[in-house]
Amino acid sequence: MHQTSLVILSVLIDVYILYLLNVPNSAYILYPIVLFNVWHVLMIFIRVVLLAPVRRPEGP
């Protein structure tokens, strides 16, 4: 549950930053931040996808 809220928060931050990227002056400053947030979301997504089958109890 906690990782899901982190993903939602990261996506909202990405959308807000991408909105700010429409301003040409701030594009060069925010570009690395966008890359970092996208990488962070991908890492959480991959971790959840890879660990989901492990956490699921095995049937008989």
NUMARTI-126628 format. One record per atom (N, C-alpha, C): x, y, z; atom name; residue in three letters; residue number from 1. Coordinates in pm, whole numbers, plus 50000, padded with zeros to 5 digits. Example, Ala and Ser with C-alpha at 12.3 -4.5 7.8 and 13.67 -1.06 7.14 Angstrom:
BEGIN
- c1	c2	c3	atom	rest	nr
- 51319	49431	50780	N	Ala	1
- 51230	49550	50780	CA	Ala	1
- 51320	49670	50780	C	Ala	1
- 51285	49775	50708	N	Ser	2
- 51367	49894	50714	CA	Ser	2
- 51290	50003	50787	C	Ser	2
This chain:
BEGIN
- c1	c2	c3	atom	rest	nr
- 50083	49880	50000	N	Met	1
- 50000	50000	50000	CA	Met	1
- 50087	50126	50000	C	Met	1
- 50196	50119	50077	N	His	2
- 50282	50236	50088	CA	His	2
- 50354	50265	49957	C	His	2
- 50395	50159	49885	N	Gln	3
- 50463	50180	49757	CA	Gln	3
- 50367	50238	49654	C	Gln	3
- 50238	50198	49661	N	Thr	4
- 50140	50251	49567	CA	Thr	4
- 50124	50401	49586	C	Thr	4
- 50120	50446	49711	N	Ser	5
- 50107	50589	49736	CA	Ser	5
- 50232	50664	49689	C	Ser	5
- 50348	50600	49701	N	Leu	6
- 50471	50663	49653	CA	Leu	6
- 50468	50679	49501	C	Leu	6
- 50416	50577	49432	N	Val	7
- 50407	50585	49286	CA	Val	7
- 50313	50697	49245	C	Val	7
- 50197	50706	49312	N	Ile	8
- 50100	50811	49278	CA	Ile	8
- 50160	50948	49304	C	Ile	8
- 50230	50963	49416	N	Leu	9
- 50292	51092	49448	CA	Leu	9
- 50399	51128	49345	C	Leu	9
- 50479	51030	49306	N	Ser	10
- 50584	51055	49207	CA	Ser	10
- 50525	51095	49072	C	Ser	10
- 50415	51029	49034	N	Val	11
- 50351	51061	48906	CA	Val	11
- 50294	51202	48910	C	Val	11
- 50233	51240	49021	N	Leu	12
- 50178	51375	49033	CA	Leu	12
- 50290	51478	49024	C	Leu	12
- 50403	51448	49087	N	Ile	13
- 50518	51540	49081	CA	Ile	13
- 50569	51549	48937	C	Ile	13
- 50573	51435	48867	N	Asp	14
- 50618	51436	48728	CA	Asp	14
- 50526	51519	48640	C	Asp	14
- 50397	51505	48659	N	Val	15
- 50301	51583	48579	CA	Val	15
- 50318	51731	48606	C	Val	15
- 50337	51768	48733	N	Tyr	16
- 50357	51908	48767	CA	Tyr	16
- 50485	51963	48706	C	Tyr	16
- 50593	51883	48712	N	Ile	17
- 50721	51926	48655	CA	Ile	17
- 50711	51936	48503	C	Ile	17
- 50643	51839	48440	N	Leu	18
- 50626	51846	48295	CA	Leu	18
- 50545	51969	48256	C	Leu	18
- 50450	52008	48342	N	Tyr	19
- 50375	52131	48319	CA	Tyr	19
- 50467	52252	48327	C	Tyr	19
- 50560	52250	48423	N	Leu	20
- 50655	52360	48436	CA	Leu	20
- 50754	52362	48320	C	Leu	20
- 50775	52244	48257	N	Leu	21
- 50870	52238	48146	CA	Leu	21
- 50822	52318	48025	C	Leu	21
- 50694	52355	48025	N	Asn	22
- 50643	52438	47915	CA	Asn	22
- 50704	52577	47919	C	Asn	22
- 50760	52615	48035	N	Val	23
- 50830	52742	48046	CA	Val	23
- 50974	52720	48002	C	Val	23
- 51020	52783	47893	N	Pro	24
- 51153	52756	47836	CA	Pro	24
- 51267	52784	47935	C	Pro	24
- 51253	52883	48021	N	Asn	25
- 51362	52921	48111	CA	Asn	25
- 51392	52812	48213	C	Asn	25
- 51290	52737	48255	N	Ser	26
- 51311	52639	48361	CA	Ser	26
- 51337	52499	48306	C	Ser	26
- 51338	52485	48173	N	Ala	27
- 51350	52352	48114	CA	Ala	27
- 51485	52288	48149	C	Ala	27
- 51592	52366	48138	N	Tyr	28
- 51725	52309	48159	CA	Tyr	28
- 51747	52274	48307	C	Tyr	28
- 51677	52344	48395	N	Ile	29
- 51695	52318	48538	CA	Ile	29
- 51615	52194	48580	C	Ile	29
- 51496	52177	48525	N	Leu	30
- 51407	52070	48571	CA	Leu	30
- 51425	51940	48495	C	Leu	30
- 51499	51943	48384	N	Tyr	31
- 51512	51821	48304	CA	Tyr	31
- 51575	51705	48381	C	Tyr	31
- 51685	51726	48456	N	Pro	32
- 51742	51615	48535	CA	Pro	32
- 51646	51567	48643	C	Pro	32
- 51565	51658	48699	N	Ile	33
- 51469	51618	48802	CA	Ile	33
- 51363	51526	48743	C	Ile	33
- 51319	51556	48622	N	Val	34
- 51220	51471	48555	CA	Val	34
- 51278	51333	48529	C	Val	34
- 51403	51329	48481	N	Leu	35
- 51467	51199	48455	CA	Leu	35
- 51479	51118	48583	C	Leu	35
- 51514	51185	48693	N	Phe	36
- 51530	51115	48820	CA	Phe	36
- 51397	51059	48868	C	Phe	36
- 51289	51137	48854	N	Asn	37
- 51158	51091	48901	CA	Asn	37
- 51106	50978	48814	C	Asn	37
- 51128	50985	48683	N	Val	38
- 51085	50876	48596	CA	Val	38
- 51161	50748	48631	C	Val	38
- 51291	50760	48654	N	Trp	39
- 51372	50644	48693	CA	Trp	39
- 51324	50587	48826	C	Trp	39
- 51289	50675	48921	N	His	40
- 51241	50631	49051	CA	His	40
- 51110	50553	49037	C	His	40
- 51020	50604	48956	N	Val	41
- 50891	50535	48934	CA	Val	41
- 50914	50400	48868	C	Val	41
- 51005	50395	48770	N	Leu	42
- 51032	50267	48703	CA	Leu	42
- 51091	50166	48801	C	Leu	42
- 51180	50211	48889	N	Met	43
- 51240	50120	48986	CA	Met	43
- 51135	50064	49081	C	Met	43
- 51044	50148	49129	N	Ile	44
- 50938	50103	49219	CA	Ile	44
- 50845	50007	49145	C	Ile	44
- 50812	50040	49019	N	Phe	45
- 50722	49955	48942	CA	Phe	45
- 50784	49817	48919	C	Phe	45
- 50912	49816	48882	N	Ile	46
- 50980	49688	48858	CA	Ile	46
- 50989	49608	48988	C	Ile	46
- 51017	49676	49098	N	Arg	47
- 51027	49607	49227	CA	Arg	47
- 50893	49545	49266	C	Arg	47
- 50785	49618	49245	N	Val	48
- 50651	49566	49280	CA	Val	48
- 50616	49448	49190	C	Val	48
- 50646	49459	49060	N	Val	49
- 50612	49352	48967	CA	Val	49
- 50693	49226	48997	C	Val	49
- 50822	49244	49028	N	Leu	50
- 50907	49127	49053	CA	Leu	50
- 50879	49063	49189	C	Leu	50
- 50840	49142	49287	N	Leu	51
- 50819	49088	49421	CA	Leu	51
- 50676	49041	49444	C	Leu	51
- 50584	49078	49355	N	Ala	52
- 50444	49038	49372	CA	Ala	52
- 50428	48885	49371	C	Ala	52
- 50488	48813	49276	N	Pro	53
- 50473	48666	49277	CA	Pro	53
- 50542	48603	49398	C	Pro	53
- 50646	48666	49451	N	Val	54
- 50719	48610	49565	CA	Val	54
- 50635	48621	49692	C	Val	54
- 50566	48735	49707	N	Arg	55
- 50486	48755	49828	CA	Arg	55
- 50360	48669	49825	C	Arg	55
- 50312	48634	49707	N	Arg	56
- 50188	48557	49696	CA	Arg	56
- 50212	48414	49748	C	Arg	56
- 50129	48367	49841	N	Pro	57
- 50147	48231	49895	CA	Pro	57
- 50121	48126	49788	C	Pro	57
- 50206	48024	49787	N	Glu	58
- 50194	47920	49686	CA	Glu	58
- 50082	47822	49722	C	Glu	58
- 50006	47780	49621	N	Gly	59
- 49897	47686	49642	CA	Gly	59
- 49950	47543	49652	C	Gly	59
- 49866	47450	49691	N	Pro	60
- 49907	47309	49703	CA	Pro	60
- 49934	47247	49567	C	Pro	60
